[in-house]
Amino acid sequence: MRFIADVTVMPLEQLLDPQGKAVEMGLAQIGIKDIKAVRVGKNIRIELEASNTEEAEQKVRQASEQLLCNPITEYFTYQIVSK
C-alpha cells in the first residue's frame, strides 16, 4: 500500500531559535505587532510503500530518528495523511 506522511521537525522549546526571532522582528517591522513568538522548523513529506499503517509509521519514525531530526536540538512529530 502507498502512504503519505508529513513529518514536522522543530527546534526544542528550551533552545533559542534565531530564525524564529528574525521572522518575529520582520513581522514587527511590517506592522504586524500582535505576534508573541515565532518558531521556524521544517516540514518533510514522505511517500512510502508499506503493508499496513503500523509498518508505515515504523518506517517514518525510523527515518525521523536516524536522519531527519537531530535529537540534541530538535524534536519531530509525524502524521500519516493518506494511503
C-alpha positions as MATLAB code, in Angstrom:
seq = 'MRFIADVTVMPLEQLLDPQGKAVEMGLAQIGIKDIKAVRVGKNIRIELEASNTEEAEQKVRQASEQLLCNPITEYFTYQIVSK';
ca = [
       0.000    0.000    0.000;
       1.086    3.563   -0.662;
       1.200    6.006    2.256;
       1.997    9.686    2.567;
       3.385   11.039    5.822;
       4.065   14.604    6.904;
       6.953   14.963    9.336;
       7.438   18.225   11.220;
      10.839   18.929   12.760;
      11.055   21.832   15.222;
      13.760   23.253   17.479;
      13.472   22.214   21.114;
      11.453   24.721   23.131;
      14.256   25.364   25.616;
      16.684   26.402   22.838;
      16.923   29.771   21.159;
      15.535   29.936   17.626;
      17.431   32.652   15.708;
      15.367   32.114   12.542;
      12.153   32.424   14.507;
      13.400   35.598   16.190;
      14.339   37.089   12.789;
      10.853   36.345   11.428;
       9.276   37.783   14.568;
      11.271   41.019   14.165;
      10.467   41.169   10.442;
       6.764   40.868   11.175;
       7.003   43.760   13.643;
       8.811   45.843   11.020;
       5.966   45.403    8.551;
       3.422   46.412   11.152;
       2.251   43.048   12.472;
       2.847   43.618   16.155;
       0.485   41.140   17.840;
       2.760   38.159   17.202;
       4.105   36.889   20.542;
       6.586   34.237   19.364;
       7.688   32.511   16.171;
       9.493   29.170   15.854;
      10.851   28.056   12.486;
      11.110   24.378   11.627;
      10.790   22.200    8.585;
       8.107   20.020    7.074;
       9.051   16.882    5.147;
       6.549   14.907    3.072;
       7.397   11.235    2.617;
       5.715    8.898    0.147;
       6.333    5.271    1.002;
       5.183    1.725    0.490;
       4.193   -0.412    3.477;
       1.905   -3.359    4.069;
      -0.132   -1.524    6.745;
      -0.351    1.709    8.736;
       1.745    0.359   11.614;
       4.601   -0.528    9.261;
       4.362    2.889    7.598;
       4.540    4.597   10.996;
       7.554    2.499   11.986;
       9.400    3.476    8.787;
       8.593    7.159    9.250;
       9.713    7.055   12.905;
      12.962    5.355   11.920;
      13.654    7.892    9.153;
      12.903   10.758   11.525;
      15.020    9.421   14.389;
      18.008    8.387   12.270;
      18.152   11.086    9.591;
      15.600   13.877    9.583;
      15.894   15.097   13.174;
      18.862   15.959   15.368;
      17.583   14.909   18.822;
      20.095   17.171   20.576;
      18.467   20.321   19.178;
      15.158   19.222   17.619;
      12.052   17.125   18.102;
       9.704   15.683   15.498;
       6.065   14.839   15.068;
       4.509   12.995   12.162;
       1.145   12.171   10.737;
       0.138    9.641    8.115;
      -2.025   11.880    5.940;
      -3.268    9.421    3.308;
      -2.977    5.987    1.848;
];
